[in-house]
Amino acid sequence: MSERPSPERWQQVEALYHAALEHPPARRAAWLAAHCFDAELRREVESLLAYDEQAAAFIEAPALEVAAREVAEAQKRRAPGQQVGAYKILSQLGVGGMGEVYLAEDTRLNRRVAIKFLPEIIADDPQARRRFLREARAAAALDHPNICAIHEVSEEDGQPFIVMQYVTGETLAARLRRQPLGTAEALDFAIQIVDALADAHAHHIIHRDIKPENIIINARGQVKVLDFGLAKIIQPDEPTASFVDTQSFISAPGAVLGTVPYMSPEQARGEPLDARTDIFSFGAVLYEMISGRSPFAAPSRADTLLAIVGDNPPPLARYADDVPDELQRITAKALRKDREERYQTMRDLLIDLENLRDELALGAAPPPAAAAPATPPATPSRLRRGFARLVGWLKS
């Protein structure tokens, strides 16, 4: 019996398969060769495409959907009231082929937490489980006000899970669906996001999935970046694995495809990644905060990937009035295709954003009120004239 493909592998196959389907059959092989450099992975996708062309029934019930159902069925549903270690399950917050998220109560500290359970199919892979636990525990060491805190990383009956801070508020994606942000508000959120990422990078952790859905804004306007428990550890100057390995293990159905607009060019090309991939993804988020649209919006996923690799987005001024030239420059630099031409560190990007915020604040401040003219000091000649008038009055 052949080994069951891992969820990561299915995500890779699914992303490439659906992207290739956006092209006419005669062009699919060429597109796949240009965008997938893993020969074994390419053969898997080509076999699916070939079968797709041979059997119309396959379109109605593709093997990918069967695999997704297998993963979903492998999840161990947890009912309200069930105890998982010190945590009592209250309700389900979300579910997808790559895991389940629950609201729970920490019975030791009387606080609410969010618990993410990885699917059992990943737990069956010892290497994947060890990697997940190692990297999630490293991310748990991050201590930053704009990072969703990880309280615990553990296992239950061999199934790994992450216990995280339960953050209430609105995702940036939901906020942007109402309307784009003004420059001041966008800069405020941007500085908080970049500060969080700079701290993570300083600890050799890259996020790899920066997007509006992974950013929550609470009622006080404080930003929290989510999903650091599923980030990647890298050593200085050492790139990490690429493509769908850049995606979170746990995400809603279709999250791989939904993340495409925020991929860096090196992600789209399947190249090894470093911290600069987060800089590009943040640039796409910043562009959307100002303009209200993705910088690489296109009719299809395949076209979006091609735009990320080859097209420059329209100037921000096309979609928003009074965009400062410096903000346009910062955004364009973060979105450079060549990572050597991008900001090289999040800290450098943070400095430019903070400087722009300070300059705009100074420009908006009212000029200091003009001081009332001071009474001119008495001069000796004026004193003499005054004394003479007084003497003349006394003599009269």
Summary of the structure (lengths in Angstrom):
residues: 396
radius of gyration: 28.8
end to end distance: 131.0
largest distance: 131.0
contacts: 1198
relative contact order: 0.10
helix: 51%
strand: 14%
